[in-house]
Amino acid sequence: MSRFEITAQPLTANAFAPFGDVLDCAGDPDKIINAGKCGRYHDRALLDFGNARGGISLFQAEPRSLPYTLDLLERHPEGSQAFLPMSEYGFLVTVARDEGDRPGVPQAFLTAPGQGINLHRGVWHGVLTPLHLPGLFAVVDRIGDTPNLEEFFLDPPYLVVS
């Protein structure tokens, strides 16, 4: 493995905790509702919209494949951002710790079917990276008048492998 190659690991709540929340139905539901027909997994993410409001948008992203060239990371300094796949397929998540207003060495995760993520405010992350069609996601994030996007181009890029 080269210095600029990272291996995507399965997404787990523990491994992802420094970057955000894993959204899934792991464990027993917190409540049983709807006359016993529905389990509610309550309050699974720390949503943070600062002084703005939260919104739900739909994203249709072009599928990518592994190995994947990771050359761009971004972050949202004003609020969290959640990605909820609207299909049964997993997707690739790339993140990095902040090291003095620039990303550190990236980490890569492969979600399982039915998992989404919530990125905490200010976390460096790759672009939305579905690995299968249709690439359709609901995204919950900050809607406001102030800029909420910083980009960082990686030179040299990293190669994400499975």
C-alpha positions, -999 to +999 in steps of 0.1 A: +000+000+000+014+034-010+014+065+012-015+079-008-037+048-007-064+042+018-085+011+024-122+016+029-134-001+061-169-011+070-188+018+086-193+014+124-206+039+149-174+036+170-150+042+141-170+070+127-177+088+160-150+115+156-167+126+124-204+122+130-232+098+136-241+065+119-278+064+111-292+029+111-315+006+131-288-012+151-300-026+184-335-026+198-358+003+190-362+030+216-400+029+214-427+007+198-454+028+182-482+025+157-502-001+176-470-022+179-463-023+142-433+002+141-400+005+160-388+040+165-350+045+168-352+079+184-330+110+180-301+093+163-281+123+151-267+156+165-282+181+139-266+215+141-277+244+119-262+272+139-283+304+135-301+291+103-327+265+097-326+228+087-338+217+053-343+185+034-329+184-002-327+156-027-294+148-044-290+126-075-253+118-077-234+099-104-222+065-092-184+060-088-164+028-085-135+014-065-107+021-067-117+057-064-095+087-068-101+111-038-089+145-049-114+169-032-125+173+004-150+198+017-165+209+050-194+230+062-183+253+091-218+265+098-237+232+103-240+195+102-250+175+070-268+141+069-268+118+039-298+093+038-297+069+008-330+064-009-321+030-022-309-003-008-273+002-017-244+013+004-221+041-005-185+053+001-178+079+028-144+096+031-135+119+060-105+135+076-097+152+109-089+189+108-052+198+111-049+235+113-077+244+088-067+217+064-076+181+062-054+154+077-049+119+063-083+108+050-102+077+062-127+058+041-158+038+051-182+016+032-218+018+044-240-012+046-274-012+030-298+008+052-271+030+068-269+068+065-245+093+081-246+126+098-214+146+095-208+170+124-202+207+118-167+214+103-158+178+094-137+174+062-154+149+039-155+138+003-183+144-021-214+123-021-201+090-036-227+063-044-213+031-058-246+021-076-275+036-095-298+054-087-275+075-065-305+092-049-302+107-014-321+128+010-298+154+025-306+172+057-285+203+062-283+240+070-303+264+049-291+300+054-277+332+039-241+329+049-214+308+031-212+272+044-187+255+021-149+252+022-131+231-004-096+216-003-080+199-033-057+170-024-024+171-043-014+144-047-048+127-046-054+095-026-066+062-041-094+045-021-095+007-024-117-020-011 
